[in-house]
Amino acid sequence: MKNEQQLSEGRTRHGVARLLLERGPITAAAVAETLGLSPAAVRRHLDCLVADGEAGMRDAPRQGQRGRGRPAKLWLLTEAGRARFGHAYDDLAIAAIRFVAESAGEDAVREFAARRVASMVGRHRDEVLGEEGPAERAKALADALTREGYAASTRRVGAGEQLCQHHCPVAHVAAEFPELCEVETAAFAELLGTHVQRLSTIARGDAACTTHVPLGGAEPPGPGATTAPTTTEGTPS
């Protein structure tokens, strides 16, 4: 009975951690509502994740007149917490790309990065291009990225759509080689048929890689089009 209870606790804690990965920063109340847990249970699991160095919290930004009460707390995973969900590359991969950079130069690293992204995007290209406009394509791209391990989602913000990648399997590599993020941003722009702007990145310590997709711009190219639009690149992911 005790082992069964421990397994159940472990599964629930993993679910809490996954929600922090996919939706963080997020309030404890939102975690409780989403997972159908009591506030006390959520707090217990969050405290355990913090004790293990897998989660942290920060104050939510104040919006308008909220009085003098304490600001809401937002919870998110630390780098150690993200590691629970795995990384596609390790120190050997970083050493290998370093060797490429030293032996063949930065252009070779960029070519490697471009081939990697082209292979990943190519698996989902027809599915994304089958959608009509940038917003719909961004949602299809988010679904595709989730299947690739990026835990992606979209949300409407102002006059645009934000594509949020809550996990990056190559964050450790991208922190040293931003070319991986730069070519990824360009690939997103080409696939969505509009310029995009990278607003935040996990590789630079942010909670998610966020890409702004403006709406109401040029019509996206149809399937088979090869001309990429101009890309505005922000912080590398």
SETIKOL-721831 format. One record per residue (C-alpha): x, y, z. Coordinates in steps of 0.5 Angstrom, whole numbers, plus 500, padded with zeros to 3 digits. Layout:
% residues N
XYZ...
END
This chain:
% residues 237
500500500506505502509503495503505491502511495509513493508512486501516486505522489511521484506521478502527481509531482511529475504532473505539477512539474510538467505543468510548470514546464508547459505553462510557467510562470504560473500561480499555485491556484492555477496549478490546483485548478488545472490538475484538480488538486487541493491548494494544500496538495499543490503547495506540498508538491511545489515545496518539494520541487523547491527543496530539490532545486527543481522549481522557484518562484517570483512575484507576479507583475502588478497590473493597475490598482491592486491595492497594498496586498502582497503580489501573487507568486508565480512558479516556474521550473529551474534548469535542474527542473527542466533536466527532469524532462531530458535534453537532446544534447550533452557535453559531447555535442557541445564539444563536437560543435566547438570542434566544427567551429575551430576547424571549419569556422562559424559558417560551418556551425551555421550550416549545421544548425540550418540543416538540423532545423530544416530536418525538424521543420521539414517533417511538419512542413506540409501540415503547417502550410496547409493552414490559411494564415499566420495565426493558424500556421503558428498554432499548427507549428506549436503542435508540431514543436510539441511533438518534437519535445518543445512543449509549445503553445500559442496565445493572442497578444495585441495585434499578434500571436505569440509562439511560446516554447516552454522547453528547449531540448538544445538549450545547453548547446544554444547558450554557447552557439546562438546560431541554432536559435538564429536559423530557427527564427528564420525557419519560423518566418519562412514557414509562417509567411511573415517576419517574426521577432524572438522576444525571450529565450530559455538559453538566455535564462528566460522562462520560455522561448517566445516568438512574436508573430505579427498578424495582418501582414503579407499573405503566407506563401502556399505549399511548395513556395521557397522564398523566405520573408525578411526576418527580424531576429531578436535574442537568440533562443
END
